Amino acid sequence: MEKDLKRRTKRFALDILNLVERLPNTLSAKVIANQLVRSGTSVAANYRAATRGRSNKEFIAKLGIVIEEADESELWLELIHEKGWYNVESLLKEVSELISIFVSIVKKVKSNPD
């Protein structure tokens, strides 16, 4: 599952990069694009860091960051969608699924301490 999630979060980051390159050249779109690039790519980077955690406590803490960044990405995607700039339903579905997966992992690890 770890390799699948590494691939999946990396694909999400690439999809985010591809999306922001197509956003309109307006001040508001640039601000949202900047925020989305940071949070969307952070999901993949922080998941990779979490997999290198030295303890369950560290793993859970790093996954907490992943969840926060994914949630922030979801907000920016919702704004893009609601502004009507692009149909981002597939990205919204993916980020929602990723959030659910990571929340589930955290719950499972917390219920089975070292």
C-alpha distance (Angstrom), angle and dihedral (degrees) to the residues before:
residue distance angle dihedral
M1 . . .
E2 3.81 . .
K3 3.81 93.3 .
D4 3.79 90.7 45.9
L5 3.81 91.3 52.5
K6 3.80 91.3 46.3
R7 3.80 89.3 53.4
R8 3.77 92.8 42.6
T9 3.80 95.6 49.9
K10 3.81 90.6 45.6
R11 3.81 89.8 51.2
F12 3.81 88.9 49.8
A13 3.82 89.8 52.6
L14 3.81 91.3 49.9
D15 3.81 91.4 48.0
I16 3.81 89.1 51.5
L17 3.81 91.0 51.0
N18 3.79 91.1 49.4
L19 3.80 91.0 49.4
V20 3.80 97.1 49.9
E21 3.78 91.0 50.6
R22 3.82 87.6 63.0
L23 3.81 98.5 46.6
P24 3.81 118.8 114.8
N25 3.79 119.3 -87.8
T26 3.81 95.0 -112.3
L27 3.78 130.7 122.5
S28 3.80 93.8 -112.8
A29 3.81 93.1 47.5
K30 3.81 91.1 49.0
V31 3.80 91.6 51.9
I32 3.80 92.3 48.6
A33 3.81 91.5 43.7
N34 3.81 91.2 53.5
Q35 3.79 92.5 49.1
L36 3.81 92.7 45.0
V37 3.80 93.5 49.8
R38 3.79 90.1 52.1
S39 3.81 96.7 47.1
G40 3.81 97.0 35.8
T41 3.78 95.7 51.7
S42 3.79 90.6 40.6
V43 3.81 89.9 64.5
A44 3.81 90.4 65.2
A45 3.80 95.8 39.2
N46 3.79 94.6 49.0
Y47 3.80 93.4 44.6
R48 3.79 88.8 55.7
A49 3.80 89.3 49.5
A50 3.81 90.3 49.3
T51 3.79 91.6 55.1
R52 3.79 87.8 58.9
G53 3.80 92.4 52.7
R54 3.79 114.0 137.3
S55 3.78 95.2 -144.6
N56 3.78 140.7 16.4
K57 3.79 88.8 -104.8
E58 3.81 91.8 55.7
F59 3.81 91.4 43.2
I60 3.82 91.1 52.7
A61 3.81 92.3 46.6
K62 3.79 92.2 51.4
L63 3.79 92.0 46.0
G64 3.79 86.8 53.1
I65 3.80 87.6 61.3
V66 3.81 90.2 48.3
I67 3.80 90.2 53.3
E68 3.82 92.3 48.0
E69 3.81 92.2 49.8
A70 3.80 92.2 46.7
D71 3.80 90.4 49.7
E72 3.81 90.5 50.3
S73 3.81 89.8 49.0
E74 3.78 88.7 52.4
L75 3.82 89.8 56.0
W76 3.81 93.4 51.6
L77 3.80 90.8 46.9
E78 3.81 90.4 50.5
L79 3.81 89.9 52.6
I80 3.80 91.8 49.5
H81 3.78 89.7 49.3
E82 3.80 94.6 46.2
K83 3.81 91.9 47.3
G84 3.79 86.4 56.1
W85 3.80 94.0 -126.5
Y86 3.80 94.2 129.3
N87 3.76 140.9 -10.8
V88 3.78 101.5 -107.3
E89 3.79 98.3 166.8
S90 3.81 92.9 123.9
L91 3.81 91.1 52.7
L92 3.80 90.7 46.2
K93 3.79 89.4 51.7
E94 3.80 91.8 48.5
V95 3.80 95.5 48.5
S96 3.80 90.6 47.2
E97 3.81 90.4 52.2
L98 3.81 91.5 47.1
I99 3.80 91.2 51.5
S100 3.80 90.4 50.5
I101 3.80 91.9 48.9
F102 3.80 94.1 49.3
V103 3.81 93.5 45.3
S104 3.81 88.4 50.7
I105 3.81 91.6 50.1
V106 3.81 91.5 50.5
K107 3.80 91.4 49.9
K108 3.80 91.4 48.7
V109 3.80 94.2 48.9
K110 3.81 91.5 46.0
S111 3.81 90.9 52.4
N112 3.83 91.5 50.4
P113 3.82 104.9 46.2
D114 3.81 121.3 -175.0
